[in-house]
Amino acid sequence: MRRKSLGLSTLGMVALLVGIAFAITLLLKIGPHYLNYRTVQSLVNALTEKEVVEAGRAETMLTLQKRFKVNSLYDMKPEEVIRYKRERGSVSVSIDYEVREHLFGNVYVLLDFEETRKF
């Protein structure tokens, strides 16, 4: 009686390991940028109406700059990431930036982060 072979072949195992290595590389390269975005998002959501509307653009950016330092966002500057805009009795604070991350060879990933909060 002939038994069938069970399990992965060598080629199948190599393909599986390459897939896992690619997924881990992607996670390690892109993951920190999403964590930074979530931190910036929480900093913008923590702004009060008084800090934004009454204080003005300069004070808001100074407040965000201090909070960026406290949250270890040293590579980002609020002036490059945050847009402050007054519109007919309301103020909008927008997160708007892109990150270009090198994966390998000539392959890059472009991450585009956008969100707006109105006060």
C-alpha positions as a printed NumPy array, in Angstrom:
array([[  0.   ,   0.   ,   0.   ],
       [  1.407,   3.359,  -1.053],
       [  1.336,   6.313,   1.386],
       [  0.834,   9.873,   0.249],
       [  3.404,  12.437,   1.246],
       [  2.168,  14.904,   3.887],
       [  3.496,  18.37 ,   4.674],
       [  5.24 ,  21.13 ,   2.812],
       [  7.84 ,  20.642,   0.148],
       [ 11.12 ,  22.517,   0.346],
       [  9.907,  25.048,  -2.21 ],
       [  6.679,  25.537,  -0.257],
       [  8.623,  26.096,   2.972],
       [ 10.89 ,  28.683,   1.295],
       [  7.868,  30.505,  -0.152],
       [  6.212,  30.532,   3.28 ],
       [  9.349,  31.893,   4.963],
       [  9.735,  34.607,   2.304],
       [  6.097,  35.636,   2.828],
       [  6.523,  35.778,   6.596],
       [  9.777,  37.758,   6.272],
       [  8.06 ,  40.261,   3.937],
       [  5.136,  40.7  ,   6.337],
       [  7.471,  41.261,   9.299],
       [  9.558,  43.755,   7.307],
       [  6.427,  45.644,   6.29 ],
       [  5.182,  45.71 ,   9.876],
       [  8.51 ,  46.933,  11.265],
       [  8.893,  49.653,   8.615],
       [  5.298,  50.964,   8.552],
       [  4.126,  50.267,  12.101],
       [  6.01 ,  53.132,  13.816],
       [  4.543,  55.675,  11.386],
       [  0.998,  54.595,  12.264],
       [  1.86 ,  54.801,  15.963],
       [  3.167,  58.346,  15.438],
       [ -0.023,  59.254,  13.563],
       [ -2.165,  57.912,  16.395],
       [ -0.118,  59.994,  18.856],
       [ -0.547,  63.167,  16.767],
       [ -4.255,  62.363,  16.444],
       [ -4.614,  62.049,  20.218],
       [ -2.74 ,  65.333,  20.744],
       [ -5.085,  67.173,  18.371],
       [ -8.137,  65.579,  19.979],
       [ -6.845,  66.644,  23.417],
       [ -6.851,  70.312,  22.399],
       [ -9.608,  72.294,  24.067],
       [-11.661,  74.975,  22.359],
       [-10.041,  77.591,  24.577],
       [ -6.547,  76.509,  23.502],
       [ -7.463,  76.733,  19.83 ],
       [ -9.998,  79.519,  19.353],
       [ -9.021,  82.003,  22.054],
       [ -5.256,  81.464,  22.003],
       [ -4.772,  81.696,  18.251],
       [ -2.465,  79.96 ,  15.818],
       [  0.889,  80.826,  17.416],
       [ -0.144,  79.686,  20.898],
       [ -1.746,  76.506,  19.551],
       [  1.413,  75.587,  17.652],
       [  3.55 ,  76.309,  20.735],
       [  1.286,  74.088,  22.847],
       [  1.493,  71.314,  20.249],
       [  5.273,  71.68 ,  20.008],
       [  5.594,  71.118,  23.769],
       [  3.273,  68.106,  23.6  ],
       [  5.216,  66.671,  20.651],
       [  8.392,  66.779,  22.77 ],
       [  6.669,  65.18 ,  25.751],
       [  5.405,  62.357,  23.5  ],
       [  8.825,  61.792,  21.847],
       [  7.834,  63.008,  18.389],
       [ 11.257,  64.516,  17.77 ],
       [ 11.277,  63.931,  13.993],
       [  8.029,  65.838,  13.487],
       [  7.355,  69.546,  13.821],
       [  3.806,  70.826,  14.377],
       [  4.271,  73.443,  11.633],
       [  4.932,  70.673,   9.082],
       [  2.188,  68.316,  10.239],
       [ -0.672,  70.511,  11.504],
       [ -2.715,  73.027,   9.488],
       [ -4.551,  75.746,  11.445],
       [ -7.319,  77.538,   9.554],
       [ -9.939,  80.116,  10.6  ],
       [-13.239,  79.906,   8.692],
       [-16.286,  82.089,   9.398],
       [-16.539,  81.833,  13.141],
       [-14.9  ,  78.425,  13.493],
       [-11.381,  77.101,  13.53 ],
       [-10.231,  73.853,  11.964],
       [ -7.086,  72.014,  12.945],
       [ -6.   ,  69.456,  10.362],
       [ -3.43 ,  66.719,  10.417],
       [ -1.999,  66.539,   6.923],
       [  1.323,  64.913,   6.093],
       [  2.963,  62.16 ,   4.065],
       [  5.721,  59.728,   4.947],
       [  7.829,  57.97 ,   2.323],
       [  9.436,  54.785,   3.666],
       [ 12.084,  52.753,   1.854],
       [ 11.37 ,  49.022,   1.905],
       [ 14.12 ,  47.46 ,  -0.201],
       [ 15.859,  48.059,  -3.509],
       [ 13.885,  50.697,  -5.363],
       [ 10.597,  49.896,  -3.604],
       [  9.067,  52.62 ,  -1.435],
       [  5.783,  52.936,   0.433],
       [  3.954,  56.271,   0.627],
       [  1.777,  56.776,   3.7  ],
       [ -0.702,  59.674,   3.554],
       [ -2.259,  60.834,   6.832],
       [ -5.196,  63.272,   6.894],
       [ -7.809,  64.257,   9.445],
       [ -9.627,  67.489,  10.353],
       [-11.188,  68.621,  13.613],
       [-13.361,  71.71 ,  13.846],
       [-13.733,  73.887,  16.927]])
